[in-house]
Structures are given as C-alpha cells and as structure tokens.
Amino acid sequence: MDELLIEGAAVLPAAGAEPLEGAAVLVRDGRVAELGPADELRRSHPEAGRAGGADCLVMPGLVNAHQHAEGVSTAQLGFPDEPFEPWMVLMHSLPTVDPYLTTFYKSMLMLTSGVTTHVHSHFPAKGGYEGSEAYLDELEHSLQAHREAGLRTAFAPYWRDRGRFTYDDDDRFAAALPGDLAGEVRRLTGAPISNAIYIEAITELARRLDGDPLIGVQLSIAAPQWASDDLLDAIGAAASDLGLRIHMHALESRRQRDWGDAAHGGRELHHLAERGVLGEGTTIAHGVYLRDADIDLLAELRAMVAHNCSSNLRLACGIAPVRRLVARGVTVGLGSDDMAVDDDEDMLAEVRMAHVAQRIWDGPEPPLGAGDVLRLAWEGGARIAGLEGSVGRLEPGYLADAVVLDLAAVRGVFASPRLAYEDLVVARAGRGHVREVVVGGRVLVRDGAPVHVDMDALAAEVAEAARAVEAGRDPARQAFLERLRPWALRHPPAL
Ligand SMILES: [Zn+2]
C-alpha cells in the first residue's frame, strides 16, 4: 500500500472550511484517505512517506483554468504589453519557440508556484496543415511535455477559420487595403482552412487519451469572432458525439463586444448556444464585457468563466464582472493566460490580483473574501478542467493534489494569530513560499524545486531555443504587420 503523510501546523482542507491545527493528510494510492491529528496519524502509519512539517501550511493544489503553455513570454520575445487589438495584430509575427520545451518549462513554472492542474489552451503553431496527422504531430509535442511534467492537464487545442487580422471577413478587409498590403493579406489568408482536420485530430486525441490518469482533452475555438458557423456546428456536433467539454476566449475586449453587437445584435452567446457550443460543459475565458443578459444565459446553461485578471489589466481590457458572476452562481476559475502580473506565472500572486481587482469593480454585489477567491482557484478551476468532485479539496476520496507552504516565510517578521489562514495566504503568499507540491500523492516539488526535472538544464535548453528563434526572425514580416496595423485598427468590426 502506497501511503504519504502530509503534515502541517495547519491543514486548510477547502475554501471556507475550518482549518485543522496540528493536522495531517493521509494519502493512500493517490487519494486523500483521512485527515486527522498529525501525531496520531504518524503513530498509526509509521511506514508512510513524509511531506510537510510542523512549520507548514497544507492546502489543495491550485488550478490554472486558462493558460497557453508559453514558457517564454510575449514580453520576453520582444512584444511589450499594449491594448488588446494593436497587440494582437503583431502576434502574427510571434515566433514559435520549440513547443515541447516551452510547454515543459511553463509547466514547471506553474508547478513550482503551487499549480497541480491546468487548462492548456493550445494555439496552432503552424497552421496550413495538409492533414490531421501533421497537426496531431504538433499536438503530441505538447502532450509529451505534459506527460513528463506530471501536472493534471485539460488539453484544449483551439481552431479558428475566419478574421485573421480583424474581426471582419478576410476578403472584405483585403478589399479595403492598398494594393501591396491587400496582396500580402490575400496570400496569407488565401488557403482554405479545413475544419475537418481539426475534428479528426481531436477525435483521434480523445481516443488516445481515453483513460489517461492525468491528461484529458477538450474541444476549442479561439473565440466567437474567429469562428464561422461551419466551425461552430462541427464543434457542437463533436462535443455531443464525443462527450467533450469546450473551451474558448470570448468578450475579452470592448471591440469584441462591438463585433458581437454588429454581427449578432449583442446575442453572440445565444448564437453559440443555438449552435450547440455553449452549455454545461463550456468555459469562456475572459468575459470582461459580459452583460447581465449574458450572465443570465451562462447561469441558466451552467456554463463557466475562466477569469484572467492580470491579462485583462496588462492588455487594457478591463475588469471582469466576477462578483456578479459569483453572485448569480456561475462557476468561475482563475487563469494566468501567460500574462501573470510579474510575468512569472506565480499563481498565488494571480489569486491576490483577482482579489484586489474585484474590490474596485463597480457593482452592488458583495465583495469577495479570501475564501471566495481561493474557491475560484480550487473548485472553480477544477470544474473547468473537468475534475469537479475530484480536485480542489483535501477531503477523503479527493485526488491528493496539495501545496505545502512555508508558514513562517509567508508570515514574515510577524503575522497576528488572529489573521485567518485564508486571509494570510491571499494577502502574502507567493512562489517563494512554496516548499512542496504533491500531485496524486507524488511529491513533485521539494524545497521549492522539482524533484523529477533538472530545472537548470531545462532552462538552458529553453534559452537556447529562444535565442535561435530570435536569430531566425523575419524582420520583413514584422514590418508588414506594423504597416498593416493602422489599417486593421481602423477596419470596422462589423460583419
Ligand atoms: Zn488566452
């Protein structure tokens, strides 16, 4: 019998639950078997492996409900933050760092900040695939990294088939451009995109991953403005045939709201529901510009929202109505979107950002307490990842995914014993306080470092790969996009 005892000065079993002082979590065969006084469990299970200690705080592992597995950030690759649409045009020249290495490194950055489960919103690196095999090969590079990293992964590769440079059809945009720019836009958008390749690949992936203990697959469109009705229909049908969840960006920026108003009379989420892609298994990332009618629809359908607070601030999108979503019973999770506030994938800092930003969101709903925000990072994210009832709590029967914090380090020179653990964590905890991380009873991080990966060697490989893509950059492509950008930004977001 494989047992592990995770001890703490306190164990925080779930958001809003009473902390257990001087307690331990007994793990058996990857799941929580029992919680109880540490000294008693130590005596009754002398052979169990050990984690934590009398100076630690033990709590559920965090869930990153939306991220893109870019271990080298856009800022590091030479693209500083800007408002969303100007930034997005230049993303067409973002170089692709080796997908295996960048995914692996990103997973390690997440893991060492206490993340045990994540949703990987994968974007196609190459595009223009001849068949589903080439696309599947690309996806397998990321999956290989996820297998070696050892985190729980909801793998959601997205697809898009319209609006490459704007929210309008590519042909109409090209027609509005001067000759040489129009020619280049037509060249880049000319090849028809086969949605069948995507559906074939995801169907095959679902078959390969069936029964995988750590990795599941979800269907995904990039966003409503980037998907034709053909693509929506194909994804709606596949979701129903294969029983898969759906993940997508939506209503991230004001201009996307304008597109929804112009294209669907403000009912783009209803349109998604009618096409079978918005329902109980669907998550939309961002939702900054959700209106009350949209929130009512999400609540009615039991659809979910992945909130990316720092990303929304860094790309000048705004503050999402999380308090209103929570008040109406919509499941919300927290994501980093590869845009964490310090550009370092510190999920504990992201929890803090969400807490702080919601205080200034303008609405009548009650503020979110520390426990409310932790619930989003635990159980909210778990449901988005498809792991509701298995992840997000340290209770008997749940998967043994835990993060162990150095409590003295979190407290600093002094912290009043009157301060609740949840308040302490949300106010002060960060990557530097993570001592151990456990996934399914496996201790993957000890003393803040992964035990199964040589981080220095991996970082050196990532650095080398990033230098190589920087050296191979095509300055002409960036110059073209810089010239195209004002045209794209002036182009009306209408149909
Ligand atoms: Zn995203």
Residues whose N, C-alpha, C, O or C-beta is under 5 A from the ligand:
A	BS01	ZN	D337
